[in-house]
Amino acid sequence: MRITVRAKPRARQPKVEQRDETHFVVAVREPPEDGRANAAIVKALAAHFGVAPAQVTIVAGHAGKTKIVDIARP
């Protein structure tokens, strides 16, 4: 499954919010430095979808707030 994610680093409360079928907003506490926010987004999406973090891949948008993410479903 491929989804579009709007990242919100340095958020007060971490959460995953679904806007529609393929668009999500993911808030994480980590800052966007050294890939820390991206790693937190991967973990948050893995927990939300009930898959291992290795099954969540950021395909595009590593340095931006809008990301394209692939989630491998078992």
C-alpha positions in Angstrom: 0.0 0.0 0.0 1.3 3.5 -0.8 0.2 6.4 1.3 1.0 10.2 1.5 2.2 11.4 4.9 2.4 15.0 6.1 5.1 15.1 8.8 4.8 17.2 12.0 8.2 17.0 13.8 8.6 18.4 17.3 5.0 17.9 18.1 3.8 18.0 21.7 1.8 14.8 21.4 2.8 12.0 18.9 -0.2 10.7 16.9 -1.2 9.3 13.5 -4.3 10.9 12.0 -6.0 9.6 8.9 -7.3 12.3 6.6 -8.7 10.0 4.0 -7.9 6.5 2.5 -4.3 7.4 1.5 -3.5 10.6 3.3 -2.2 10.7 6.9 -0.8 13.3 9.3 1.9 11.9 11.6 3.1 14.0 14.5 6.3 13.0 16.3 8.3 14.5 19.1 11.7 14.0 17.4 13.3 16.9 15.6 14.0 16.7 11.8 17.7 16.3 12.3 19.9 13.3 11.3 16.8 11.3 10.2 15.4 11.1 13.7 11.9 12.3 12.7 11.8 10.0 9.7 12.7 7.0 12.0 10.0 8.0 14.4 7.5 8.3 11.6 8.3 4.8 10.4 7.8 3.4 13.9 4.5 5.3 14.4 3.2 4.1 11.1 4.3 0.5 11.8 2.4 0.6 15.1 -0.6 2.1 13.5 -0.9 -0.5 10.8 0.3 -3.4 13.0 3.4 -4.3 10.9 7.1 -4.4 11.6 9.1 -1.2 11.1 11.0 -3.0 8.4 7.8 -3.2 6.3 7.5 0.6 6.3 9.7 2.4 3.7 9.8 6.1 2.9 10.0 6.2 -0.9 10.2 10.0 -1.4 10.3 13.1 0.6 13.1 12.3 3.1 14.0 15.9 3.6 10.5 17.4 3.2 7.3 17.5 5.3 5.3 15.6 2.6 6.4 12.0 2.2 5.4 9.0 0.1 5.5 5.8 2.1 5.2 2.2 1.1 3.7 -0.2 3.7 4.1 -3.9 3.0 1.1 -5.9 4.2 1.6 -9.5 5.2 
